[in-house]
Amino acid sequence: MHSLIEGASRAADLESSESVMDNLMGLLRVHVKRGVNLAVRDVRSSDPYVVVKMGNQRLKTRIVKKDVNPEWNDDLTLSITDPDIPVSLTVYDHDTFSKDDKMGDSEFEVRSFIEALKTYTNLEEIPSGTVISRLKPGTDNCLVDESAIYVNDEGKIIQDLFLRLRNVECGEVEIQLQWIHYPGSKTF
C-alpha cells in the first residue's frame, strides 16, 4: 500500500512539473542586492536573510551575521507561468535557539516588466541605458523611489527596485530583476 501512495505522489509531482513546463513563460532572476536600515531584532543588531515567494515557489538568500545594512548580492531564480501573481519578499532575523523573527515584508508585480520585454524584442537596435518604462511609487506599491526598466550594457532588459518594508518600524531592500529567456517558452 505504501508504494502505491508513493507512486501516486510521484505521478502527481510529474504531472505538476509538466504543466509548469507547458505554461512556462520564462525565468526571472531576482538579484537581492542589499538591505538598508533594517530593524534590530537581537540585542544590538540582526542576522538578516530574505525569503522570496511567488505562488508555490519559495527561495531564500544567505544569512548575513550582525548587520542591519547587509549586502547579500544573491541571485534567486523564479519560474514565471502567470505574470499576475505578485512576488512577496520577507526579511527575517535568523535565531539559533528560537523561531526566526520577521523584520518586515514587501511585494512587487512583474507584469510591467514582462510587458516591456514583449514590446522591445529587437534589443540590438536599442542603445545601452535606454529607459523603456518607469514605475512611480504610490499607495498601491512598495516602491521607495521611481523604478526604471532599461536596457543595460549587455543588451538585457533590467529593472531596479528599491522596496520599503511593511509591518516593521524601518527598513528597505534593493533588488534587480532580469529576464532569462527559456528556449521554447510560450511568451517570446
C-alpha positions as CSV (number, residue, x, y, z in Angstrom):
1,M,0.0,0.0,0.0
2,H,2.8,2.4,0.9
3,S,4.4,2.0,-2.6
4,L,1.0,2.8,-4.2
5,I,0.8,6.1,-2.3
6,E,4.5,6.9,-3.2
7,G,3.8,6.1,-6.9
8,A,0.7,8.3,-6.9
9,S,2.6,11.1,-5.3
10,R,5.4,10.8,-7.9
11,A,2.9,10.8,-10.7
12,A,1.2,13.9,-9.3
13,D,4.6,15.6,-9.0
14,L,5.5,14.7,-12.6
15,E,2.1,15.9,-13.9
16,S,2.5,19.2,-11.9
17,S,6.0,19.7,-13.3
18,E,4.8,19.0,-16.9
19,S,2.1,21.6,-16.6
20,V,4.6,24.1,-15.3
21,M,6.8,23.5,-18.3
22,D,3.9,23.7,-20.6
23,N,2.9,27.2,-19.2
24,L,6.4,28.5,-18.6
25,M,6.9,32.0,-19.9
26,G,10.5,32.2,-18.8
27,L,12.7,32.6,-15.8
28,L,13.1,35.7,-13.7
29,R,16.4,36.3,-11.9
30,V,15.8,38.3,-8.7
31,H,19.2,39.8,-7.7
32,V,18.8,40.6,-4.0
33,K,21.4,43.3,-3.6
34,R,21.2,44.8,-0.1
35,G,19.2,45.9,2.9
36,V,19.2,49.4,4.3
37,N,18.5,50.4,7.9
38,L,16.8,47.1,8.8
39,A,15.2,46.7,12.2
40,V,17.2,45.5,15.1
41,R,15.8,42.1,16.4
42,D,18.7,40.9,18.5
43,V,20.4,42.9,21.3
44,R,22.3,45.3,19.1
45,S,21.9,44.1,15.6
46,S,20.2,41.3,13.5
47,D,21.2,38.3,11.3
48,P,19.0,39.0,8.3
49,Y,18.1,36.9,5.3
50,V,15.4,37.3,2.6
51,V,12.7,34.9,1.6
52,V,11.2,35.5,-1.9
53,K,7.9,33.7,-2.7
54,M,5.8,33.5,-5.8
55,G,2.9,31.1,-5.9
56,N,4.3,27.7,-4.6
57,Q,7.9,28.8,-5.1
58,R,10.0,29.8,-2.1
59,L,13.6,30.8,-2.3
60,K,16.0,32.4,0.3
61,T,19.2,34.3,0.5
62,R,22.2,33.5,2.7
63,I,22.2,34.9,6.3
64,V,24.4,37.9,6.9
65,K,25.6,38.0,10.5
66,K,25.2,41.0,12.8
67,D,24.4,43.6,10.1
68,V,21.3,45.9,9.7
69,N,22.8,47.1,6.4
70,P,23.6,43.7,4.8
71,E,25.0,43.1,1.3
72,W,23.6,39.8,0.1
73,N,24.2,40.0,-3.7
74,D,22.4,36.7,-4.1
75,D,20.7,35.6,-7.3
76,L,17.3,33.8,-6.9
77,T,15.5,32.4,-10.0
78,L,11.7,32.1,-10.2
79,S,9.8,30.2,-12.9
80,I,7.1,32.6,-14.3
81,T,3.9,31.0,-15.5
82,D,1.5,33.7,-14.6
83,P,2.6,37.4,-14.7
84,D,-0.4,38.4,-12.5
85,I,0.9,36.5,-9.4
86,P,2.7,39.0,-7.2
87,V,6.1,38.3,-5.7
88,S,6.5,38.7,-2.0
89,L,9.7,39.4,-0.2
90,T,10.1,38.9,3.6
91,V,13.1,39.7,5.7
92,Y,13.8,37.5,8.7
93,D,16.3,37.6,11.6
94,H,18.0,34.2,12.0
95,D,17.9,32.9,15.6
96,T,19.7,29.8,16.7
97,F,17.5,28.7,19.6
98,S,14.1,30.2,18.8
99,K,11.8,30.9,15.8
100,D,13.3,33.4,13.4
101,D,11.9,37.0,13.8
102,K,10.1,38.7,11.0
103,M,11.8,42.0,10.0
104,G,9.2,43.2,7.5
105,D,7.8,42.3,4.2
106,S,7.2,43.8,0.7
107,E,5.6,42.9,-2.5
108,F,6.1,43.7,-6.2
109,E,4.4,42.9,-9.5
110,V,6.2,41.6,-12.6
111,R,3.5,42.4,-15.2
112,S,5.0,45.8,-16.3
113,F,8.5,44.2,-16.6
114,I,7.1,41.4,-18.8
115,E,5.1,43.9,-20.9
116,A,8.4,45.8,-21.5
117,L,10.0,42.6,-22.6
118,K,7.2,41.8,-25.1
119,T,7.3,45.4,-26.5
120,Y,11.0,45.5,-27.2
121,T,12.1,42.4,-29.0
122,N,15.0,43.9,-31.1
123,L,17.3,44.8,-28.2
124,E,20.3,45.0,-30.5
125,E,18.8,48.1,-32.0
126,I,18.2,49.9,-28.7
127,P,21.2,51.9,-27.2
128,S,22.5,50.9,-23.8
129,G,21.0,52.9,-21.0
130,T,17.7,53.5,-22.8
131,V,14.8,53.7,-20.3
132,I,11.8,51.7,-21.6
133,S,9.4,52.4,-18.8
134,R,9.2,54.0,-15.3
135,L,7.1,53.0,-12.3
136,K,6.2,55.6,-9.8
137,P,6.0,55.0,-6.1
138,G,2.4,55.1,-4.8
139,T,-0.1,53.7,-2.3
140,D,-0.6,50.7,-4.5
141,N,3.1,49.5,-4.4
142,C,6.0,49.3,-2.0
143,L,8.4,51.4,-4.1
144,V,10.6,53.9,-2.2
145,D,11.6,55.7,-5.4
146,E,10.9,55.6,-9.1
147,S,11.8,52.3,-10.7
148,A,13.2,52.2,-14.2
149,I,13.0,49.4,-16.7
150,Y,16.0,49.9,-19.0
151,V,18.5,48.2,-21.4
152,N,21.8,47.5,-19.7
153,D,25.3,47.5,-21.3
154,E,24.9,43.8,-22.2
155,G,21.7,44.4,-24.1
156,K,19.4,42.9,-21.5
157,I,16.3,44.5,-20.0
158,I,16.7,45.2,-16.3
159,Q,14.5,46.7,-13.6
160,D,15.9,48.2,-10.4
161,L,13.6,48.2,-7.4
162,F,14.1,49.9,-4.0
163,L,11.3,48.4,-1.8
164,R,10.1,49.8,1.5
165,L,9.4,47.1,4.1
166,R,5.9,47.0,5.6
167,N,4.8,45.8,9.1
168,V,8.0,47.0,10.7
169,E,9.4,50.2,12.1
170,C,12.1,50.7,9.4
171,G,13.9,49.1,6.5
172,E,14.3,48.9,2.8
173,V,15.6,46.3,0.3
174,E,17.2,46.9,-3.0
175,I,16.7,44.3,-5.8
176,Q,17.2,44.0,-9.5
177,L,15.1,41.9,-12.0
178,Q,16.5,40.3,-15.1
179,W,14.7,38.1,-17.6
180,I,16.2,34.7,-18.6
181,H,14.8,33.5,-21.9
182,Y,14.0,29.9,-21.8
183,P,14.1,28.0,-25.2
184,G,10.6,27.1,-26.2
185,S,8.9,29.4,-23.7
186,K,5.3,30.3,-24.6
187,T,5.7,34.1,-24.4
188,F,8.6,35.1,-26.6
